[in-house]
Amino acid sequence: MAAPSLLPCTIAGPDRATVCALAEIAATCSRDLAVPLELRTSVVRERAAQSPADPVLTLHLPVELAASQHQVWCLACRLACFCPSVRVSVLVHGENFFAASSLTRAKRQRSA
């Protein structure tokens, strides 16, 4: 199965400099592994009573591609190595998969 044309990647951090640095690292790593990213960035300000927000980098992957796209998992590992203070995760989106499975199961139950 082919990789998505652009893999969504969200980056959130406590300040613009951090977010920009992470976006640059993510873009470089994605080029090295031939995984084109759609970068979405945001600055999350700390609240008065809380500690500063930790930077977060999330790769969004459709469930259909989760098992076949090894380079996405390699990208996540590489980002975690280069940015040890950042929470790096891969969010596998399976809503459509589970909705389709539920409909199929419901149809089978009605026909039985």
N, C-alpha and C positions, 0 to 999 in steps of 0.2 A: 504494500500500500504506500502511496506517495506521501511525502511530508507536506504539511500545510505550506502555502506560499509564504506566509509570515506567521511565526509563532508569537502570540501575545506574551509580553513580559512586562509585569508591573514592578516598579521600583518606588518605594516610599522611604523617606529618611527625614531626619530632624532639621536639615538645612539644605539649601540649594547646592552648596559646594559638595556635600556628601552624595547627594542624588546625582549630580553631574558626573562625579568621579565613578560612581557605580555604573552609570549608563555607558560611560566610555569603556570600562572594563568589560561589561556585558557585550557591547558591540564588537570589541576586539576578539573576545573568546568565541563569539558566535561566527565571526568570519573565519577563524581558524578551523572550526568544525563544520563549516558550511551549513549552519542552521540560521536562516534569516529571521531576525527578530523584529517585532513591532513593539518598540519601547513606549511605555506609558509611565510617566513619572509624576510624583507628587511630594510635596513637602508637608510633613505632619508635625505641627508645632506641639511642644510639650505643654501640658496643663500645669498650673501653678503648684499643685500638690503632688505631682508625679515626677518621676525621674525622666530624663530625656528619652524620647522614643528610639528604640533600636531600629536600625535600617533593615528593611525587608525587601527581598527580591523573589518574585514568584513567576515561574514559567507556567503558562496555561496550556494544557495538552488535551485534545479530545480523546475520549476513551478508546475510540477505534484505532488510534495510533500509539497508545501507551505501550503495547508490547513490542511493536515493530520499529520504533524510533530510538535506537540505541544512542545515537548522537545527541539526543535531547538529554538523556540521563548522563552522558559524558559531560555535556555542557553544565548541567547542575553541579556535578562533582567538581569540575574545574573552577566554577565560580565560588563554590564553598571553600576550595583550597586557596584561591587568590584573595578571598574576602572573609577571613575566619570570624570577624566580628559581626557579620551580616547573617540574618536568618534567610537561608536559601531554601526554597521549596518548589516542588512540581505539583501543581494542582491539576488532577485528572478530572475533566468534566464528563460526567456520565449520566446527566439528567435525561437526555434523550434516549440513551440506551436502556435505562431502567423504566422509563415511561413506555417504550416499545415492548419491553419484556412483560410489563404488567398487563398491557392490552392483549398480547398474545395469550398469556396465562388466563385472563378473564374469558376470552373467546373459547379456549379449550374447555374451561369449566362449564360454560353455558351449553356447549355442544355435547357434553358427556351425559 
